[in-house]
Amino acid sequence: MNRALRLIRRRLIASIPVLAIVVLGTFFLLEAAPGDAVDAYAASLGGDAGLSADLRAQWGLDQSVWGRLAAYLYALAHLDFGRSVIFSRPNLDVILERLPNTLLLMGSATALSFGLGSLLGIWAGAKPGSLRDRLLSVGSLAIYAVPGFWLGLVLIVIFAVQLRWLPLSGIETIASSKEGFARAGDIALHLILPVGALGLIYLALYLRMMRAGMTEVWRTDYVLAARARGLPRRRIVLRHVARNALTPLVTMLGVQSAAMLGGSVVIESVFSIPGLGRLAQESVAGRDTSLLLGIILISAVVVILINLIVDLAYALLDPRVGASEVQS
């Protein structure tokens, strides 16, 4: 427990400069973009110059870049993420309202891709060079080459439009009075297509990595010694080969968390899911930079926490890694 706490402390301290780089880098990138929220708002009302000047003064956009940066950092130090221009609500309230949908989509897709991908990778790697190994390798490569948005559209056309088996879009039925298990079942039904579109691509990645890892482990001395002792093949696969091949897969789980969060932006747009991805799209369209800054910062915190959990799992699978991390 003490070793785990020291590992958590080291990771949290290391995340401080990462968040600082994210905040400053995002701020200056958005400042370099042409236009602001006033331009988007005034354009919708006919472009009144007097109104634009009043709005810039009201929203603090008439200050210099350094003045806006100082005001933003001061507010952020007090956990004030600002106020959304397009929603007329505190940014943090808007983000926290959408965040659970994104986490639910990411968590479900991760469970599908990592769980099923690992199992199929073990099945393929148990007999390298066999027919099932070749079929799974070719099939996973084909799925991995498919763009996520195209796969989502294909799933919508087949299962929602033609067969009418699954809902077309959304996270749940609009104006539904369902509660408890009935609502949970409705949400699960709506998540089948987006989770499939997001998870299948990463499933192919984990399958190929697990299969490649098992192929390398088969050649190690301790596996050859276990085979020479006459241990059952099932025991060798599960206790020696698969367990050691799973370690780099756990590392990749943390690395791919940021990519999956980025992929959720596209999937949420395709399936009209009110999550952080769609919120980012709306903030870009409305040029609401303060809201977009909050979305990126919260997304960075989510990725850091996921990687922290992955590091703890990695240390649990291989105690030597956790010990070396703490000692260093």
N, C-alpha and C positions, 0 to 999 in steps of 0.2 A: 504494500500500500504506500509506504514512504517513497519507494522508488518511482511509483506511478505519479505521485504528487510532485516529485521533483521534475519528472519529465513534462508534466502539464505546465509547471511554472516556467521551465525553459522555453517551451513552445509559445506560451502567452507573451513572454518578454520579447521573443523573436518576432512576434506578429505586430508589435508596435511600429517599427519602421516600415513594415509592409503596408499597414493602414495609412501611415503618413504619406507614403509614395502614391497610394491609390487616391487619397483625397487631393493632394496637390496636383498630381498628373491629370486627374479628371477635371479639376477646376480650370486649369489653364487650357486644356483641349477644348472644353466647352466655350471658354471665353474667346478662343481663336475662331470659333464657328461664326458665320455671318448671321445677323439678326438676333432678336431676343423675343421674350414673351410679349412685350409691348407691340412689336411689329405684327406678330400673329393675331393678337387681340384687336389691334386697330384696323388691320386689313379686313377682318370680318365685319367691322362697323363702317367701312368706307374710307378709312385712312385719315381721320381728323388729326391735324398736326398739334392742335392745342390739347386734345385729349391724350395724345402720345406723351407730351411733355409732362402733363399732370401725373400720368400713370408711372412714368419713369421716376419721378420724384417720390411718389407714394411707395413704390416697390424697391426703392434704393438703387435703381439701375442708372441713376445719373452720376454716381460716384465713379472714381477711378477704379482700375482693376485691382490695385493694391488695397484700396479702401474696401471694396467688396470682399476681397479675400480676408482681410482682417475682421470684418464683421461676421463673415461666415465661420471662421475659426473660433471666434469668441462665442458665437451662438452654439457651435458644435461642442465646445468645451463644457457648456451648460446643458448638453443633451437636447438642444433645440435644433431641429432639422429644418426649421423654417416653415413657411406656409405655401401651399400649392396655389398657383395662379389659376390653373384651369379648373380645379375642384373647389377652390375657396375653403380649404380645410387644412389643418396641420399636416405636413408631409408624412410625419411618423404614423399618424392615424391611418392615412391612405395606404401606406406601405404595409403596415401590420394587418390591415384588412385583406390585402391581396396575398400576403406571404404564405398563409397556410395552404392555399390552393397550389402554389408552386412547389412547396415542400411535399405535399401529398403526391403530386405528379412525379417529382424527382425521386421520392422514396419508393414509390411503386415501380417506376421504371428501373431503378437501381436493383431492387429486389428481384425483378424478373430477369434482367440482363446478367447480374452477377450469379444468382442462384442457378438458373437454367443453363447459362453459359458454362459455369463451372462443371455442372453435372455432364453436359454433353462433351465438354473437353476431356473429362475423366474417361467417359465412355469411348471417345475416339482415341485417346492416348493410351488406353489399356492394351490395345493391339495396334501398334504403329505399322502403317503400310497396308492395313486390311481394307476391305471394300468400304466398310462403314467409316473408317478414318478418311478415306479419300472423298467419299460423298459429303461428309460433314465439312471437310476443309473447303471443297469447291462451293458448297452451299453457303457457308459463312462468308467466303470471299465475295460472292455475288450480292449478299445482303448488305455487307459493309460498303460496297461500292454504290449503293442506292442512296440518293439524297433524302434526308428526313422529310422535307416538305412534300416531295413527290410520293413517298411511301404513305404519308398521311392522307393525301388526296386519293390515292388508289384505294386505301382502306375505306374511306368515306363513300366512294362510288360503289364499291362492292357490297359492303355490309350495311350501310345506312341508306343508300339511295335505291339500289337494285333489290337486295334481299330484305331490306327494312328490318333487320334483326336488332340493330343497335341505334342509339340516339345519334343525331347528326352533329350536334355541337353543344357547348356549354358544360358546366360542371354538375348541374342538377336541373331537374324540371322547374321551369319558371312558375312562380306563384303556386307552388305545390304546398299542400298542408301536411306532407308526410313528416313524421318524427321518428326518432329512435332507429330501430333496425330497418324500418321501411325507407327512411331517408338515406341511411348508410348503403342500403342495396341500390337505391336510385343513383347515388354518387358513384358507386362501384361500376354500375352499368354504363354511366357516361364516361368513365375513365378507361374502359377497355381499349377503345381505338387510339386515343392519344398515348396511353402507356405502351401499347403495341408499337406505334410508330416511333416513339422515342427509345424504347427499350430494345427493339430488335437489332438496331444498328450496333449498340454496345454489347448486346448478347453475342453477336458475331465476333467482336473484338476479344471478349473474355474467353470465348470458346477457342479461338486460335492461340491466344496466349497460354491457356491451360494446356492445350495439346502440345505446343512447342516446349513448355516447361517440363511436361512429363517425358517427352522424348529425350531431353537432356538428362533428366534424373535417372532414366533407365540405364544410362551408361556409367553411372557412378559406381565406385567400388563397393559401397555398403549394399546396394541393390544386387549387384552381381554375387556378393557373399550370401545374401538372403536367398537368392535363387539356387546357389550351390548347396545350401543347407537343406533344400527341399521344402521350403515354406510354401503354403498354398498361394497360388497366383493372386487370388482375391485379397489375401492379407497383405501381400507385397504392394499391390496397387493402392489400397486404402491407407495403410499405416506408414508406408515408406515413400512411395512415388507421389501420390496425390497430395499428401500433407506438405512435402517439401516443395512441390510445384505450386502450391497455393500461396506461398509467401509473397512472391513478386506480384501475384494477382491482386493481393490486398493493397500493395503499394500503388498499383495502377488505379485502384478504386478511388484513392484520394486525388490522384492526378487528373482523372477524368471527371471529377465532380464539377470543376469549373466549366469543362466542355459541355457537360450535361445541362448545367444551368444556362449556358448560352444556347444550347439546342432547344431548351424549353421556350425560348423567345419565339422561335419559328413555330413550334408545335402549338403553343397557346394562341398564336395568331390564326393558324389553320383551323383549329377547333373552337375558336372563340371562348377560350377559358380565361376568366378574370384573374390572372396571376401577375407576378412581377414582370414577366416578359411582355404581356400585352400592355401593362401599365407603362413600361419603358417606351413602347411604341407610341402610346398616347402622349406621353410627355415630350417625346421628340417632335411629334406633329404639332403640339402646342408650344414648342420651344420653352417648356417649363424647366429651366436648368436646375433650379433648386430641388425640384422633385427628382430629376434624373440623377443628381448628385447623391441624394439620399438612397435611391434604388441601388446605385453602384456600390455605395458604402455598405449597405446592409447585405448585398450579395457577397461582397468581399468577406464580411464577418461570417456568413454562412459557410463559405468555402474554407475559411480558416478553421472553424469548428469541426467541419467534416474531416479535414486532414488531421486534426488533433485526435479525433476518435479513431481514425485509421492508424495513426502512430501507436496508440494504445493497443489496438488489436494486433499490430505487427509485433510489438514487444511481447504480447501474450503468446503469439505463435512461436516466436524465437526469443527466449529470454536473454540470449547473448546480446541481441541488439539493444534491448532496454537497458542492460547493464552498462554497455559501452557508451550509450547516449548520456547516461547520468554521470558516469565517471569523467567523460570529456567536458 
